[in-house]
């Protein structure tokens, strides 16, 4: 059974979409280290905390096992590596290649917004050269 996790933000539905990001693909929430909470997006965090504290991000290289992504559809949490593995064409748990599958949840296969990679630097600290998904 999944542990219930609260998603914070200016939500418009139960799948983590918010007033800022609400396409059918905007279904992830991201965990910020400063609050140890999942937020629908960075703007939601800034608005709800009234910028009353500095934003602290997880260092993906130093905390690789930290669950920092939540799928708004199935509510499973995952590490950054697990989250990005479906976009690289790696093998899934059964050893089946994910090469031709869309960027999606490794648990429920709900498609994720591939454009989220453009905002990784708002949530995470890491050397971009260490992550293939951050190229371009």
N, C-alpha and C positions, 0 to 999 in steps of 0.2 A: 504494500500500500504506500502511496506517495505521501510524503509529508506536505501538509498544506503550506504554501508559500504565498505571502501577500505581495501583490504587485502594486507599487505606488505610482501615482501619476494622475493626470487629468484624463482618465480612461473613458472610452465611449462604448466599450464592450468587454466581455469576459475573456477575450483572447489577447489582451494586452495592447490593443490599438488605443491611441490617444488622440487628442485634438491636434497634435502636431504631425503625427505619422499614422495614417489610417487606411492604407491600401490593403487589399486582400492578403498581401505578402508581409505586412508589418505585424508579425506575431511573436516577436521575441521581447523579453525584458532583460535588462542588463544590470548586473550587481556592481555597485560602487563601494569601494573599500571604506570611504569615510562614514557611510551610514550602515554598512553591512546589510543593505536592502536592495531589492530588485526594483528598478524603475522602468516605466514604459519607454522613456527616452531621457536624454541629457537635459532637454528643455524642461521637462516635467520635474526633474530633480532640482534644477535651478529655481523654478517657480515655487515649489513646495518648501524648499529650505530657505527661501528668500535670500539666497546667497549669503546666509549668516555663518557659513563656514567654508573653508577651503575644500575643494573637491580633491579627494585622494583616489587614485586609480590602482587597480591591481597590476602588479608587474607579472606578466604572463610567464616570463622566464624563471622568476623566483618562486612563483606560486602556481605551477602547472597543474596541480591537482584540485585547485579551488574551482568550485562550480560557480561560474560567473554568467551563464546564459540560461534563460528559462524559456521553454517553448510555451507560448500562450494557449496552444490548442490542447496538448496532452499534459501540460504542467510539469514535465520532466525537466530537471536541471542538468547541466553538463559543463564540462571544462571547455576552455577556448579551443583546445586541440580537437575535442570531439565535435564541437560545433562547426569548425572549419573543415573537418575531414571529408565531409560529403562534397565539398567543392573542389577537392583535389583528385577525385577518382581513385581513392584508396579502397581497400577491401572492407566490407562490413563485418559484423560479428561472425557470420557464417562463412566468411572468406570469399564472398561474391563481390566482384568489382563494382564500384559505384561510378565508373567512368562516364556512363551515359545518363546518369540520373541527375536531376536538378539539385541545386543547393537546397537541402531540405533537412528536416528533423530526423536524426538517426533513430528515433523511437517510433514516431507516428507517420513519417514521410510527408508531413505538411511542408509545402514549399516556403522557404525564407526569402526575404528581400536581399538579392545579391548586392544591392547598393549600400547596405549597412557597412560594408568594409571600408567605405569612404569616411566613416566616422569612428573607426576603432580607436583613434588617438584621443577621443573625448573620454573613453572609458578605461583604456588599458595603456600601460607603459610596457614597451618592448622595443627591441631593435627591429624595425620593419624588414630589414634584410633577412631576418630569421624566419619570416613567414611568407610562403609563396602566395598566399591569398592577398597580400598587401601590395604586390607588385602592380605596376602601371599607375 
